[in-house]
Amino acid sequence: MNVVSVAPHPNTEKNWRHVTLEENGNRQRAVCFAGAAADELKPGPLPPDWRMKQGEHGPILEPPRKPGGGGFGGGGYRNSEAGVRYEQDRLDRRLAAELAARAGGFDRKTAEAVLGWLRRT
């Protein structure tokens, strides 16, 4: 599939583009909702990491996804390997403290002090 042209979408309030594509002599126009990425397309072969899908109102051209998404500007510490290890360690320590408190290993004051320490660390 080859890129023929990239043009602004009639809905100029959004940063959308119409991308004209050609394959085996057949031309079709697709909407790309990522205008900045579409502006980088040059006439010629469509990069292999771009995806074409059928939307409700016609073809949609999607640029490659950036790794590490999360929806809020990054992958987030809790989804990183270090974040998962930290959270698991904290859960393990909390469970150990709760089990010791239930088994009678701590009195209430000591248990509250241990849980307070767990919350701070």
Long-range contacts (C-beta under 8 A, 24 or more apart in sequence): 1-45, 1-46, 1-52, 2-43, 2-44, 2-45, 2-46, 3-41, 3-42, 3-43, 3-44, 3-45, 3-46, 4-43, 5-43, 6-32, 6-38, 6-39, 6-41, 9-35, 19-61, 21-46, 21-52, 21-61, 28-59, 29-58, 29-59, 30-58, 30-59, 30-60, 30-61, 31-55, 31-57, 31-58, 31-59, 31-60, 31-61, 32-60, 32-61, 32-62, 32-63, 33-60, 33-62, 34-62, 34-63, 37-63, 38-63, 90-118, 90-121, 93-118, 94-118
